[in-house]
Amino acid sequence: MPILRVKEIRGVSSEDRQKRLRELQTELMRLRTMIKAGGSIENPARVRELRKAIARILTVENEPKPVKKEEKKKKKEEKKPKEDKKE
């Protein structure tokens, strides 16, 4: 079962997502350190769950923000090619 679902991640503010991301990265680093030191961890599948949860958060953070219709119209008007003046 995933630690965080995408629907839950999207429902949280950006600041909270960043905070949760730091917590998960810290936990993953701690587990990797334990493994490298030769110790055994209680739940080896936890490493994979953490990696996937981190990836989910980063994916949601990097998604393009939806653009409102008014902003689209303004951008479209700005991009219209201007007529060349021949002298």
C-alpha positions as CSV (number, residue, x, y, z in Angstrom):
1,M,0.0,0.0,0.0
2,P,1.5,3.4,-1.0
3,I,2.5,5.8,1.7
4,L,0.9,8.7,-0.2
5,R,-1.6,8.7,-3.0
6,V,-1.5,11.2,-5.8
7,K,-5.0,12.5,-4.9
8,E,-3.8,13.2,-1.3
9,I,-0.7,14.9,-2.6
10,R,-2.6,17.2,-4.9
11,G,-5.0,18.1,-2.0
12,V,-2.1,19.5,0.1
13,S,-0.4,22.9,-0.2
14,S,2.9,23.3,-1.9
15,E,4.7,24.1,1.4
16,D,3.3,21.0,3.0
17,R,4.4,18.9,0.1
18,Q,7.9,20.3,0.4
19,K,7.9,19.5,4.1
20,R,6.7,16.0,3.5
21,L,9.3,15.5,0.8
22,R,12.1,16.5,3.1
23,E,10.8,14.1,5.8
24,L,10.6,11.2,3.3
25,Q,14.1,11.9,1.9
26,T,15.5,12.0,5.4
27,E,13.9,8.7,6.3
28,L,15.2,7.1,3.0
29,M,18.7,8.4,3.8
30,R,18.6,6.9,7.2
31,L,17.4,3.5,5.9
32,R,20.1,3.5,3.2
33,T,22.7,4.3,5.9
34,M,21.6,1.4,8.0
35,I,21.8,-1.0,5.0
36,K,25.3,0.2,4.1
37,A,26.5,-0.2,7.7
38,G,25.6,-3.8,7.4
39,G,22.5,-3.7,9.6
40,S,19.2,-5.2,8.8
41,I,16.1,-3.1,8.5
42,E,12.7,-4.1,9.7
43,N,10.9,-3.7,6.4
44,P,13.1,-3.8,3.3
45,A,10.1,-2.9,1.1
46,R,9.9,0.4,2.9
47,V,12.9,1.7,0.8
48,R,10.9,1.1,-2.4
49,E,7.8,2.7,-1.0
50,L,9.8,5.8,0.1
51,R,11.4,6.1,-3.4
52,K,8.0,5.9,-5.1
53,A,6.4,8.4,-2.7
54,I,9.2,10.9,-3.3
55,A,8.8,10.5,-7.1
56,R,5.0,11.1,-6.8
57,I,5.5,14.3,-4.8
58,L,8.1,15.6,-7.3
59,T,5.9,14.7,-10.2
60,V,3.0,16.7,-8.8
61,E,5.2,19.6,-8.0
62,N,6.6,19.7,-11.5
63,E,3.2,19.5,-13.2
64,P,2.3,22.6,-15.2
65,K,-0.3,24.8,-13.5
66,P,-3.7,25.1,-15.2
67,V,-4.0,28.4,-17.1
68,K,-7.2,30.4,-16.9
69,K,-9.1,31.2,-20.1
70,E,-8.5,35.0,-19.7
71,E,-4.7,34.4,-19.5
72,K,-4.8,32.2,-22.6
73,K,-6.6,35.0,-24.5
74,K,-4.0,37.5,-23.5
75,K,-1.1,35.3,-24.5
76,K,-2.8,34.5,-27.8
77,E,-3.2,38.2,-28.6
78,E,0.4,38.9,-27.7
79,K,1.6,36.1,-30.0
80,K,-0.2,37.4,-33.1
81,P,2.3,38.2,-35.9
82,K,2.5,41.8,-36.6
83,E,2.3,42.9,-40.2
84,D,5.6,43.9,-41.8
85,K,5.8,47.4,-43.0
86,K,7.5,47.9,-46.4
87,E,8.9,51.2,-47.1
